[in-house]
Amino acid sequence: MPGFTCGLDATLRVVAGKWKPLILYFLAQGGPTRYGELRRAVRDVSDKMLIQQLKELEADGLVKRTDYREVPPRVDYSLTALGHSLAEALVPLCAWGTDNLAEVTRVFARREALNDRGRS
């Protein structure tokens, strides 16, 4: 069992990666979600990465996968109680991003311009 330096360390390890917070966010928007719905919501993620991230979130007890064993296959994903509590903890981060979207956009544009100049 890995040791954690603090609660933030534990949280960051659970949500490590680009896609897990987004998956949690979209699942928290309401009810069980089909894979295709998640795939459309979490834009730019590959199928392989989305499946991997869902499996990890399920193994960590944050996401519940329900396989209805039907033809054609039907699988739903939803948050567990632990997943809901983590999604609630992410709400202030979402609000910060919304409140600061213009400034963050400028920062990233400036960074990209500097990187482009460095490559030339």
Backbone atoms as SQL, in Angstrom:
CREATE TABLE atoms (id INTEGER PRIMARY KEY, chain TEXT, resi INTEGER, resn TEXT, atom TEXT, x REAL, y REAL, z REAL);
INSERT INTO atoms VALUES
  (1, 'A', 1, 'MET', 'N', 0.850, -1.177, 0.000),
  (2, 'A', 1, 'MET', 'CA', 0.000, 0.000, 0.000),
  (3, 'A', 1, 'MET', 'C', 0.893, 1.237, 0.000),
  (4, 'A', 2, 'PRO', 'N', 0.672, 2.123, -0.978),
  (5, 'A', 2, 'PRO', 'CA', 1.543, 3.293, -1.039),
  (6, 'A', 2, 'PRO', 'C', 1.273, 4.233, 0.125),
  (7, 'A', 3, 'GLY', 'N', 2.325, 4.850, 0.610),
  (8, 'A', 3, 'GLY', 'CA', 2.158, 5.852, 1.657),
  (9, 'A', 3, 'GLY', 'C', 1.841, 7.190, 1.020),
  (10, 'A', 4, 'PHE', 'N', 1.011, 7.956, 1.673),
  (11, 'A', 4, 'PHE', 'CA', 0.640, 9.269, 1.160),
  (12, 'A', 4, 'PHE', 'C', 1.242, 10.325, 2.071),
  (13, 'A', 5, 'THR', 'N', 1.715, 11.397, 1.490),
  (14, 'A', 5, 'THR', 'CA', 2.299, 12.468, 2.291),
  (15, 'A', 5, 'THR', 'C', 1.222, 13.324, 2.944),
  (16, 'A', 6, 'CYS', 'N', 0.026, 13.366, 2.324),
  (17, 'A', 6, 'CYS', 'CA', -1.087, 14.127, 2.876),
  (18, 'A', 6, 'CYS', 'C', -2.356, 13.741, 2.110),
  (19, 'A', 7, 'GLY', 'N', -3.479, 14.295, 2.523),
  (20, 'A', 7, 'GLY', 'CA', -4.739, 13.992, 1.851),
  (21, 'A', 7, 'GLY', 'C', -4.752, 14.423, 0.394),
  (22, 'A', 8, 'LEU', 'N', -4.095, 15.542, 0.083),
  (23, 'A', 8, 'LEU', 'CA', -4.027, 15.989, -1.311),
  (24, 'A', 8, 'LEU', 'C', -3.273, 14.982, -2.162),
  (25, 'A', 9, 'ASP', 'N', -2.199, 14.420, -1.619),
  (26, 'A', 9, 'ASP', 'CA', -1.433, 13.392, -2.330),
  (27, 'A', 9, 'ASP', 'C', -2.333, 12.199, -2.653),
  (28, 'A', 10, 'ALA', 'N', -3.121, 11.749, -1.685),
  (29, 'A', 10, 'ALA', 'CA', -4.032, 10.618, -1.911),
  (30, 'A', 10, 'ALA', 'C', -5.050, 10.957, -2.994),
  (31, 'A', 11, 'THR', 'N', -5.625, 12.153, -2.923),
  (32, 'A', 11, 'THR', 'CA', -6.620, 12.571, -3.909),
  (33, 'A', 11, 'THR', 'C', -6.017, 12.641, -5.307),
  (34, 'A', 12, 'LEU', 'N', -4.840, 13.246, -5.407),
  (35, 'A', 12, 'LEU', 'CA', -4.213, 13.385, -6.720),
  (36, 'A', 12, 'LEU', 'C', -3.849, 12.033, -7.326),
  (37, 'A', 13, 'ARG', 'N', -3.494, 11.081, -6.507),
  (38, 'A', 13, 'ARG', 'CA', -3.193, 9.745, -7.034),
  (39, 'A', 13, 'ARG', 'C', -4.448, 9.072, -7.566),
  (40, 'A', 14, 'VAL', 'N', -5.578, 9.305, -6.911),
  (41, 'A', 14, 'VAL', 'CA', -6.835, 8.705, -7.357),
  (42, 'A', 14, 'VAL', 'C', -7.292, 9.317, -8.677),
  (43, 'A', 15, 'VAL', 'N', -7.110, 10.622, -8.830),
  (44, 'A', 15, 'VAL', 'CA', -7.573, 11.293, -10.050),
  (45, 'A', 15, 'VAL', 'C', -6.433, 11.558, -11.032),
  (46, 'A', 16, 'ALA', 'N', -5.313, 10.877, -10.843),
  (47, 'A', 16, 'ALA', 'CA', -4.151, 11.100, -11.698),
  (48, 'A', 16, 'ALA', 'C', -4.502, 10.889, -13.161),
  (49, 'A', 17, 'GLY', 'N', -4.035, 11.782, -13.965),
  (50, 'A', 17, 'GLY', 'CA', -4.251, 11.691, -15.400),
  (51, 'A', 17, 'GLY', 'C', -5.183, 12.787, -15.881),
  (52, 'A', 18, 'LYS', 'N', -5.174, 12.968, -17.164),
  (53, 'A', 18, 'LYS', 'CA', -5.940, 14.031, -17.793),
  (54, 'A', 18, 'LYS', 'C', -7.433, 13.747, -17.822),
  (55, 'A', 19, 'TRP', 'N', -7.814, 12.481, -17.899),
  (56, 'A', 19, 'TRP', 'CA', -9.193, 12.136, -18.206),
  (57, 'A', 19, 'TRP', 'C', -10.058, 11.802, -16.998),
  (58, 'A', 20, 'LYS', 'N', -9.490, 11.306, -15.923),
  (59, 'A', 20, 'LYS', 'CA', -10.302, 10.870, -14.781),
  (60, 'A', 20, 'LYS', 'C', -11.174, 11.979, -14.195),
  (61, 'A', 21, 'PRO', 'N', -10.642, 13.184, -13.973),
  (62, 'A', 21, 'PRO', 'CA', -11.525, 14.228, -13.444),
  (63, 'A', 21, 'PRO', 'C', -12.688, 14.538, -14.390),
  (64, 'A', 22, 'LEU', 'N', -12.430, 14.514, -15.694),
  (65, 'A', 22, 'LEU', 'CA', -13.501, 14.766, -16.663),
  (66, 'A', 22, 'LEU', 'C', -14.537, 13.649, -16.652),
  (67, 'A', 23, 'ILE', 'N', -14.088, 12.422, -16.548),
  (68, 'A', 23, 'ILE', 'CA', -15.015, 11.290, -16.467),
  (69, 'A', 23, 'ILE', 'C', -15.900, 11.435, -15.233),
  (70, 'A', 24, 'LEU', 'N', -15.283, 11.734, -14.096),
  (71, 'A', 24, 'LEU', 'CA', -16.045, 11.925, -12.862),
  (72, 'A', 24, 'LEU', 'C', -17.042, 13.070, -13.010),
  (73, 'A', 25, 'TYR', 'N', -16.602, 14.150, -13.620),
  (74, 'A', 25, 'TYR', 'CA', -17.469, 15.308, -13.820),
  (75, 'A', 25, 'TYR', 'C', -18.702, 14.929, -14.640),
  (76, 'A', 26, 'PHE', 'N', -18.498, 14.267, -15.766),
  (77, 'A', 26, 'PHE', 'CA', -19.630, 13.930, -16.629),
  (78, 'A', 26, 'PHE', 'C', -20.533, 12.874, -16.006),
  (79, 'A', 27, 'LEU', 'N', -19.969, 11.928, -15.284),
  (80, 'A', 27, 'LEU', 'CA', -20.808, 10.947, -14.594),
  (81, 'A', 27, 'LEU', 'C', -21.635, 11.607, -13.492),
  (82, 'A', 28, 'ALA', 'N', -21.091, 12.648, -12.886),
  (83, 'A', 28, 'ALA', 'CA', -21.805, 13.342, -11.803),
  (84, 'A', 28, 'ALA', 'C', -22.972, 14.178, -12.331),
  (85, 'A', 29, 'GLN', 'N', -23.017, 14.395, -13.636),
  (86, 'A', 29, 'GLN', 'CA', -24.072, 15.226, -14.205),
  (87, 'A', 29, 'GLN', 'C', -25.436, 14.559, -14.159),
  (88, 'A', 30, 'GLY', 'N', -25.456, 13.260, -13.892),
  (89, 'A', 30, 'GLY', 'CA', -26.756, 12.634, -13.700),
  (90, 'A', 30, 'GLY', 'C', -26.851, 11.220, -14.216),
  (91, 'A', 31, 'GLY', 'N', -27.220, 10.356, -13.329),
  (92, 'A', 31, 'GLY', 'CA', -27.589, 8.988, -13.661),
  (93, 'A', 31, 'GLY', 'C', -26.536, 8.152, -14.355),
  (94, 'A', 32, 'PRO', 'N', -26.877, 6.892, -14.555),
  (95, 'A', 32, 'PRO', 'CA', -25.978, 5.995, -15.284),
  (96, 'A', 32, 'PRO', 'C', -25.745, 6.493, -16.701),
  (97, 'A', 33, 'THR', 'N', -24.546, 6.303, -17.193),
  (98, 'A', 33, 'THR', 'CA', -24.153, 6.789, -18.500),
  (99, 'A', 33, 'THR', 'C', -23.607, 5.644, -19.337),
  (100, 'A', 34, 'ARG', 'N', -24.062, 5.560, -20.559),
  (101, 'A', 34, 'ARG', 'CA', -23.552, 4.555, -21.486),
  (102, 'A', 34, 'ARG', 'C', -22.159, 4.960, -21.961),
  (103, 'A', 35, 'TYR', 'N', -21.383, 3.980, -22.410),
  (104, 'A', 35, 'TYR', 'CA', -20.018, 4.230, -22.858),
  (105, 'A', 35, 'TYR', 'C', -20.000, 5.286, -23.969),
  (106, 'A', 36, 'GLY', 'N', -20.883, 5.135, -24.947),
  (107, 'A', 36, 'GLY', 'CA', -20.910, 6.068, -26.077),
  (108, 'A', 36, 'GLY', 'C', -21.175, 7.501, -25.643),
  (109, 'A', 37, 'GLU', 'N', -22.030, 7.675, -24.646),
  (110, 'A', 37, 'GLU', 'CA', -22.309, 9.015, -24.124),
  (111, 'A', 37, 'GLU', 'C', -21.051, 9.614, -23.493),
  (112, 'A', 38, 'LEU', 'N', -20.337, 8.790, -22.727),
  (113, 'A', 38, 'LEU', 'CA', -19.092, 9.259, -22.116),
  (114, 'A', 38, 'LEU', 'C', -18.069, 9.608, -23.183),
  (115, 'A', 39, 'ARG', 'N', -17.970, 8.775, -24.192),
  (116, 'A', 39, 'ARG', 'CA', -16.997, 8.977, -25.273),
  (117, 'A', 39, 'ARG', 'C', -17.243, 10.313, -25.965),
  (118, 'A', 40, 'ARG', 'N', -18.506, 10.645, -26.188),
  (119, 'A', 40, 'ARG', 'CA', -18.842, 11.926, -26.826),
  (120, 'A', 40, 'ARG', 'C', -18.584, 13.099, -25.871),
  (121, 'A', 41, 'ALA', 'N', -18.850, 12.907, -24.588),
  (122, 'A', 41, 'ALA', 'CA', -18.681, 13.987, -23.611),
  (123, 'A', 41, 'ALA', 'C', -17.207, 14.301, -23.370),
  (124, 'A', 42, 'VAL', 'N', -16.394, 13.267, -23.227),
  (125, 'A', 42, 'VAL', 'CA', -14.960, 13.441, -22.959),
  (126, 'A', 42, 'VAL', 'C', -14.252, 13.480, -24.312),
  (127, 'A', 43, 'ARG', 'N', -14.310, 14.614, -24.962),
  (128, 'A', 43, 'ARG', 'CA', -13.762, 14.753, -26.308),
  (129, 'A', 43, 'ARG', 'C', -12.258, 14.526, -26.321),
  (130, 'A', 44, 'ASP', 'N', -11.786, 14.041, -27.426),
  (131, 'A', 44, 'ASP', 'CA', -10.362, 13.842, -27.708),
  (132, 'A', 44, 'ASP', 'C', -9.722, 12.666, -26.978),
  (133, 'A', 45, 'VAL', 'N', -10.474, 11.937, -26.154),
  (134, 'A', 45, 'VAL', 'CA', -9.909, 10.761, -25.502),
  (135, 'A', 45, 'VAL', 'C', -10.039, 9.578, -26.461),
  (136, 'A', 46, 'SER', 'N', -9.011, 8.734, -26.508),
  (137, 'A', 46, 'SER', 'CA', -9.077, 7.539, -27.346),
  (138, 'A', 46, 'SER', 'C', -9.915, 6.478, -26.635),
  (139, 'A', 47, 'ASP', 'N', -10.447, 5.540, -27.414),
  (140, 'A', 47, 'ASP', 'CA', -11.214, 4.445, -26.808),
  (141, 'A', 47, 'ASP', 'C', -10.361, 3.679, -25.810),
  (142, 'A', 48, 'LYS', 'N', -9.120, 3.395, -26.194),
  (143, 'A', 48, 'LYS', 'CA', -8.223, 2.633, -25.318),
  (144, 'A', 48, 'LYS', 'C', -8.030, 3.352, -23.980),
  (145, 'A', 49, 'MET', 'N', -7.794, 4.656, -24.033),
  (146, 'A', 49, 'MET', 'CA', -7.550, 5.417, -22.803),
  (147, 'A', 49, 'MET', 'C', -8.820, 5.523, -21.965),
  (148, 'A', 50, 'LEU', 'N', -9.972, 5.743, -22.602),
  (149, 'A', 50, 'LEU', 'CA', -11.217, 5.854, -21.845),
  (150, 'A', 50, 'LEU', 'C', -11.522, 4.534, -21.140),
  (151, 'A', 51, 'ILE', 'N', -11.360, 3.437, -21.829),
  (152, 'A', 51, 'ILE', 'CA', -11.598, 2.127, -21.221),
  (153, 'A', 51, 'ILE', 'C', -10.644, 1.903, -20.051),
  (154, 'A', 52, 'GLN', 'N', -9.370, 2.237, -20.248),
  (155, 'A', 52, 'GLN', 'CA', -8.368, 2.069, -19.173),
  (156, 'A', 52, 'GLN', 'C', -8.722, 2.915, -17.960),
  (157, 'A', 53, 'GLN', 'N', -9.080, 4.169, -18.191),
  (158, 'A', 53, 'GLN', 'CA', -9.401, 5.063, -17.089),
  (159, 'A', 53, 'GLN', 'C', -10.658, 4.602, -16.352),
  (160, 'A', 54, 'LEU', 'N', -11.671, 4.139, -17.090),
  (161, 'A', 54, 'LEU', 'CA', -12.889, 3.616, -16.462),
  (162, 'A', 54, 'LEU', 'C', -12.584, 2.390, -15.612),
  (163, 'A', 55, 'LYS', 'N', -11.726, 1.506, -16.121),
  (164, 'A', 55, 'LYS', 'CA', -11.352, 0.312, -15.354),
  (165, 'A', 55, 'LYS', 'C', -10.640, 0.696, -14.059),
  (166, 'A', 56, 'GLU', 'N', -9.749, 1.690, -14.127),
  (167, 'A', 56, 'GLU', 'CA', -9.030, 2.128, -12.937),
  (168, 'A', 56, 'GLU', 'C', -9.983, 2.777, -11.934),
  (169, 'A', 57, 'LEU', 'N', -10.900, 3.610, -12.423),
  (170, 'A', 57, 'LEU', 'CA', -11.870, 4.244, -11.529),
  (171, 'A', 57, 'LEU', 'C', -12.778, 3.196, -10.888),
  (172, 'A', 58, 'GLU', 'N', -13.114, 2.162, -11.639),
  (173, 'A', 58, 'GLU', 'CA', -13.922, 1.071, -11.087),
  (174, 'A', 58, 'GLU', 'C', -13.132, 0.309, -10.029),
  (175, 'A', 59, 'ALA', 'N', -11.869, 0.002, -10.328),
  (176, 'A', 59, 'ALA', 'CA', -11.021, -0.728, -9.380),
  (177, 'A', 59, 'ALA', 'C', -10.803, 0.075, -8.100),
  (178, 'A', 60, 'ASP', 'N', -10.799, 1.406, -8.213),
  (179, 'A', 60, 'ASP', 'CA', -10.608, 2.275, -7.051),
  (180, 'A', 60, 'ASP', 'C', -11.902, 2.520, -6.284),
  (181, 'A', 61, 'GLY', 'N', -13.006, 1.946, -6.753),
  (182, 'A', 61, 'GLY', 'CA', -14.269, 2.065, -6.048),
  (183, 'A', 61, 'GLY', 'C', -15.011, 3.370, -6.274),
  (184, 'A', 62, 'LEU', 'N', -14.663, 4.087, -7.341),
  (185, 'A', 62, 'LEU', 'CA', -15.296, 5.369, -7.624),
  (186, 'A', 62, 'LEU', 'C', -16.420, 5.254, -8.656),
  (187, 'A', 63, 'VAL', 'N', -16.303, 4.266, -9.526),
  (188, 'A', 63, 'VAL', 'CA', -17.263, 4.077, -10.608),
  (189, 'A', 63, 'VAL', 'C', -17.823, 2.667, -10.540),
  (190, 'A', 64, 'LYS', 'N', -19.110, 2.561, -10.796),
  (191, 'A', 64, 'LYS', 'CA', -19.775, 1.256, -10.865),
  (192, 'A', 64, 'LYS', 'C', -20.112, 0.969, -12.321),
  (193, 'A', 65, 'ARG', 'N', -19.744, -0.211, -12.772),
  (194, 'A', 65, 'ARG', 'CA', -20.039, -0.650, -14.142),
  (195, 'A', 65, 'ARG', 'C', -21.144, -1.695, -14.065),
  (196, 'A', 66, 'THR', 'N', -22.230, -1.456, -14.787),
  (197, 'A', 66, 'THR', 'CA', -23.341, -2.398, -14.817),
  (198, 'A', 66, 'THR', 'C', -23.462, -2.971, -16.215),
  (199, 'A', 67, 'ASP', 'N', -23.228, -4.273, -16.334),
  (200, 'A', 67, 'ASP', 'CA', -23.340, -4.979, -17.609),
  (201, 'A', 67, 'ASP', 'C', -24.678, -5.706, -17.611),
  (202, 'A', 68, 'TYR', 'N', -25.558, -5.356, -18.537),
  (203, 'A', 68, 'TYR', 'CA', -26.890, -5.944, -18.590),
  (204, 'A', 68, 'TYR', 'C', -26.930, -7.277, -19.334),
  (205, 'A', 69, 'ARG', 'N', -25.791, -7.699, -19.869),
  (206, 'A', 69, 'ARG', 'CA', -25.661, -8.989, -20.556),
  (207, 'A', 69, 'ARG', 'C', -26.768, -9.187, -21.588),
  (208, 'A', 70, 'GLU', 'N', -26.896, -8.170, -22.447),
  (209, 'A', 70, 'GLU', 'CA', -27.881, -8.206, -23.518),
  (210, 'A', 70, 'GLU', 'C', -27.172, -8.201, -24.859),
  (211, 'A', 71, 'VAL', 'N', -27.936, -8.528, -25.891),
  (212, 'A', 71, 'VAL', 'CA', -27.455, -8.406, -27.257),
  (213, 'A', 71, 'VAL', 'C', -28.392, -7.442, -27.957),
  (214, 'A', 72, 'PRO', 'N', -27.889, -6.340, -28.502),
  (215, 'A', 72, 'PRO', 'CA', -26.495, -5.888, -28.457),
  (216, 'A', 72, 'PRO', 'C', -26.094, -5.516, -27.029),
  (217, 'A', 73, 'PRO', 'N', -24.778, -5.511, -26.777),
  (218, 'A', 73, 'PRO', 'CA', -24.290, -5.253, -25.420),
  (219, 'A', 73, 'PRO', 'C', -24.758, -3.897, -24.897),
  (220, 'A', 74, 'ARG', 'N', -25.108, -3.868, -23.618),
  (221, 'A', 74, 'ARG', 'CA', -25.499, -2.623, -22.952),
  (222, 'A', 74, 'ARG', 'C', -24.786, -2.573, -21.612),
  (223, 'A', 75, 'VAL', 'N', -23.988, -1.514, -21.436),
  (224, 'A', 75, 'VAL', 'CA', -23.228, -1.310, -20.203),
  (225, 'A', 75, 'VAL', 'C', -23.440, 0.137, -19.763),
  (226, 'A', 76, 'ASP', 'N', -23.715, 0.333, -18.483),
  (227, 'A', 76, 'ASP', 'CA', -23.858, 1.663, -17.900),
  (228, 'A', 76, 'ASP', 'C', -22.737, 1.888, -16.892),
  (229, 'A', 77, 'TYR', 'N', -22.360, 3.153, -16.765),
  (230, 'A', 77, 'TYR', 'CA', -21.395, 3.560, -15.750),
  (231, 'A', 77, 'TYR', 'C', -22.068, 4.593, -14.866),
  (232, 'A', 78, 'SER', 'N', -21.805, 4.517, -13.574),
  (233, 'A', 78, 'SER', 'CA', -22.340, 5.493, -12.624),
  (234, 'A', 78, 'SER', 'C', -21.341, 5.648, -11.489),
  (235, 'A', 79, 'LEU', 'N', -21.516, 6.710, -10.718),
  (236, 'A', 79, 'LEU', 'CA', -20.634, 6.949, -9.583),
  (237, 'A', 79, 'LEU', 'C', -21.110, 6.182, -8.362),
  (238, 'A', 80, 'THR', 'N', -20.161, 5.684, -7.590),
  (239, 'A', 80, 'THR', 'CA', -20.451, 5.102, -6.289),
  (240, 'A', 80, 'THR', 'C', -20.586, 6.263, -5.297),
  (241, 'A', 81, 'ALA', 'N', -20.901, 5.962, -4.061),
  (242, 'A', 81, 'ALA', 'CA', -20.960, 7.008, -3.034),
  (243, 'A', 81, 'ALA', 'C', -19.600, 7.704, -2.897),
  (244, 'A', 82, 'LEU', 'N', -18.527, 6.914, -2.941),
  (245, 'A', 82, 'LEU', 'CA', -17.182, 7.491, -2.861),
  (246, 'A', 82, 'LEU', 'C', -16.911, 8.374, -4.077),
  (247, 'A', 83, 'GLY', 'N', -17.348, 7.917, -5.236),
  (248, 'A', 83, 'GLY', 'CA', -17.184, 8.705, -6.455),
  (249, 'A', 83, 'GLY', 'C', -17.949, 10.010, -6.404),
  (250, 'A', 84, 'HIS', 'N', -19.170, 9.968, -5.857),
  (251, 'A', 84, 'HIS', 'CA', -19.957, 11.193, -5.713),
  (252, 'A', 84, 'HIS', 'C', -19.255, 12.184, -4.787),
  (253, 'A', 85, 'SER', 'N', -18.695, 11.681, -3.699),
  (254, 'A', 85, 'SER', 'CA', -18.023, 12.591, -2.760),
  (255, 'A', 85, 'SER', 'C', -16.802, 13.237, -3.408),
  (256, 'A', 86, 'LEU', 'N', -16.079, 12.487, -4.238),
  (257, 'A', 86, 'LEU', 'CA', -14.934, 13.062, -4.938),
  (258, 'A', 86, 'LEU', 'C', -15.400, 14.059, -5.996),
  (259, 'A', 87, 'ALA', 'N', -16.465, 13.731, -6.722),
  (260, 'A', 87, 'ALA', 'CA', -16.995, 14.656, -7.728),
  (261, 'A', 87, 'ALA', 'C', -17.409, 15.975, -7.077),
  (262, 'A', 88, 'GLU', 'N', -17.988, 15.898, -5.887),
  (263, 'A', 88, 'GLU', 'CA', -18.369, 17.122, -5.161),
  (264, 'A', 88, 'GLU', 'C', -17.137, 17.939, -4.790),
  (265, 'A', 89, 'ALA', 'N', -16.046, 17.255, -4.474),
  (266, 'A', 89, 'ALA', 'CA', -14.816, 17.954, -4.122),
  (267, 'A', 89, 'ALA', 'C', -14.208, 18.654, -5.341),
  (268, 'A', 90, 'LEU', 'N', -14.534, 18.179, -6.539),
  (269, 'A', 90, 'LEU', 'CA', -14.010, 18.786, -7.761),
  (270, 'A', 90, 'LEU', 'C', -14.797, 20.021, -8.189),
  (271, 'A', 91, 'VAL', 'N', -15.978, 20.225, -7.629),
  (272, 'A', 91, 'VAL', 'CA', -16.832, 21.355, -8.011),
  (273, 'A', 91, 'VAL', 'C', -16.105, 22.694, -7.878),
  (274, 'A', 92, 'PRO', 'N', -15.393, 22.959, -6.773),
  (275, 'A', 92, 'PRO', 'CA', -14.674, 24.246, -6.701),
  (276, 'A', 92, 'PRO', 'C', -13.614, 24.405, -7.799),
  (277, 'A', 93, 'LEU', 'N', -12.987, 23.316, -8.217),
  (278, 'A', 93, 'LEU', 'CA', -12.023, 23.408, -9.314),
  (279, 'A', 93, 'LEU', 'C', -12.726, 23.775, -10.615),
  (280, 'A', 94, 'CYS', 'N', -13.908, 23.211, -10.848),
  (281, 'A', 94, 'CYS', 'CA', -14.697, 23.565, -12.029),
  (282, 'A', 94, 'CYS', 'C', -15.057, 25.043, -11.988),
  (283, 'A', 95, 'ALA', 'N', -15.483, 25.519, -10.834),
  (284, 'A', 95, 'ALA', 'CA', -15.860, 26.925, -10.684),
  (285, 'A', 95, 'ALA', 'C', -14.657, 27.829, -10.929),
  (286, 'A', 96, 'TRP', 'N', -13.499, 27.460, -10.399),
  (287, 'A', 96, 'TRP', 'CA', -12.294, 28.246, -10.617),
  (288, 'A', 96, 'TRP', 'C', -11.973, 28.327, -12.105),
  (289, 'A', 97, 'GLY', 'N', -12.061, 27.195, -12.794),
  (290, 'A', 97, 'GLY', 'CA', -11.789, 27.186, -14.232),
  (291, 'A', 97, 'GLY', 'C', -12.753, 28.072, -15.003),
  (292, 'A', 98, 'THR', 'N', -14.019, 28.016, -14.643),
  (293, 'A', 98, 'THR', 'CA', -15.025, 28.859, -15.295),
  (294, 'A', 98, 'THR', 'C', -14.761, 30.327, -15.015),
  (295, 'A', 99, 'ASP', 'N', -14.494, 30.643, -13.754),
  (296, 'A', 99, 'ASP', 'CA', -14.265, 32.036, -13.360),
  (297, 'A', 99, 'ASP', 'C', -13.013, 32.628, -14.000),
  (298, 'A', 100, 'ASN', 'N', -12.031, 31.801, -14.279),
  (299, 'A', 100, 'ASN', 'CA', -10.748, 32.282, -14.782),
  (300, 'A', 100, 'ASN', 'C', -10.455, 31.838, -16.216),
  (301, 'A', 101, 'LEU', 'N', -11.470, 31.437, -16.933),
  (302, 'A', 101, 'LEU', 'CA', -11.288, 30.888, -18.283),
  (303, 'A', 101, 'LEU', 'C', -10.561, 31.850, -19.214),
  (304, 'A', 102, 'ALA', 'N', -10.930, 33.123, -19.199),
  (305, 'A', 102, 'ALA', 'CA', -10.293, 34.094, -20.095),
  (306, 'A', 102, 'ALA', 'C', -8.803, 34.219, -19.788),
  (307, 'A', 103, 'GLU', 'N', -8.450, 34.338, -18.507),
  (308, 'A', 103, 'GLU', 'CA', -7.043, 34.481, -18.140),
  (309, 'A', 103, 'GLU', 'C', -6.253, 33.211, -18.452),
  (310, 'A', 104, 'VAL', 'N', -6.837, 32.054, -18.157),
  (311, 'A', 104, 'VAL', 'CA', -6.153, 30.785, -18.443),
  (312, 'A', 104, 'VAL', 'C', -5.951, 30.637, -19.954),
  (313, 'A', 105, 'THR', 'N', -6.932, 31.054, -20.747),
  (314, 'A', 105, 'THR', 'CA', -6.804, 31.000, -22.203),
  (315, 'A', 105, 'THR', 'C', -5.641, 31.873, -22.660),
  (316, 'A', 106, 'ARG', 'N', -5.522, 33.077, -22.088),
  (317, 'A', 106, 'ARG', 'CA', -4.404, 33.971, -22.433),
  (318, 'A', 106, 'ARG', 'C', -3.059, 33.355, -22.032),
  (319, 'A', 107, 'VAL', 'N', -3.003, 32.756, -20.850),
  (320, 'A', 107, 'VAL', 'CA', -1.758, 32.141, -20.378),
  (321, 'A', 107, 'VAL', 'C', -1.317, 31.029, -21.318),
  (322, 'A', 108, 'PHE', 'N', -2.263, 30.182, -21.716),
  (323, 'A', 108, 'PHE', 'CA', -1.905, 29.070, -22.605),
  (324, 'A', 108, 'PHE', 'C', -1.545, 29.559, -23.998),
  (325, 'A', 109, 'ALA', 'N', -2.204, 30.608, -24.473),
  (326, 'A', 109, 'ALA', 'CA', -1.861, 31.174, -25.775),
  (327, 'A', 109, 'ALA', 'C', -0.453, 31.761, -25.747),
  (328, 'A', 110, 'ARG', 'N', -0.124, 32.442, -24.641),
  (329, 'A', 110, 'ARG', 'CA', 1.217, 33.025, -24.481),
  (330, 'A', 110, 'ARG', 'C', 2.270, 31.914, -24.438),
  (331, 'A', 111, 'ARG', 'N', 1.977, 30.857, -23.694),
  (332, 'A', 111, 'ARG', 'CA', 2.902, 29.727, -23.601),
  (333, 'A', 111, 'ARG', 'C', 3.121, 29.096, -24.979),
  (334, 'A', 112, 'GLU', 'N', 2.042, 28.918, -25.721),
  (335, 'A', 112, 'GLU', 'CA', 2.132, 28.313, -27.059),
  (336, 'A', 112, 'GLU', 'C', 2.953, 29.199, -27.987),
  (337, 'A', 113, 'ALA', 'N', 2.757, 30.514, -27.901),
  (338, 'A', 113, 'ALA', 'CA', 3.535, 31.442, -28.740),
  (339, 'A', 113, 'ALA', 'C', 5.017, 31.352, -28.406),
  (340, 'A', 114, 'LEU', 'N', 5.344, 31.275, -27.108),
  (341, 'A', 114, 'LEU', 'CA', 6.749, 31.132, -26.714),
  (342, 'A', 114, 'LEU', 'C', 7.339, 29.824, -27.205),
  (343, 'A', 115, 'ASN', 'N', 6.561, 28.754, -27.128),
  (344, 'A', 115, 'ASN', 'CA', 7.032, 27.456, -27.616),
  (345, 'A', 115, 'ASN', 'C', 7.245, 27.485, -29.112),
  (346, 'A', 116, 'ASP', 'N', 6.358, 28.163, -29.836),
  (347, 'A', 116, 'ASP', 'CA', 6.507, 28.265, -31.291),
  (348, 'A', 116, 'ASP', 'C', 7.768, 29.031, -31.659),
  (349, 'A', 117, 'ARG', 'N', 8.051, 30.119, -30.921),
  (350, 'A', 117, 'ARG', 'CA', 9.274, 30.895, -31.185),
  (351, 'A', 117, 'ARG', 'C', 10.521, 30.074, -30.875),
  (352, 'A', 118, 'GLY', 'N', 10.439, 29.253, -29.826),
  (353, 'A', 118, 'GLY', 'CA', 11.567, 28.416, -29.449),
  (354, 'A', 118, 'GLY', 'C', 11.871, 27.339, -30.481),
  (355, 'A', 119, 'ARG', 'N', 10.841, 26.883, -31.175),
  (356, 'A', 119, 'ARG', 'CA', 11.015, 25.854, -32.202),
  (357, 'A', 119, 'ARG', 'C', 11.560, 26.416, -33.510),
  (358, 'A', 120, 'SER', 'N', 11.406, 27.738, -33.725),
  (359, 'A', 120, 'SER', 'CA', 11.841, 28.337, -35.000),
  (360, 'A', 120, 'SER', 'C', 13.311, 28.597, -35.031);
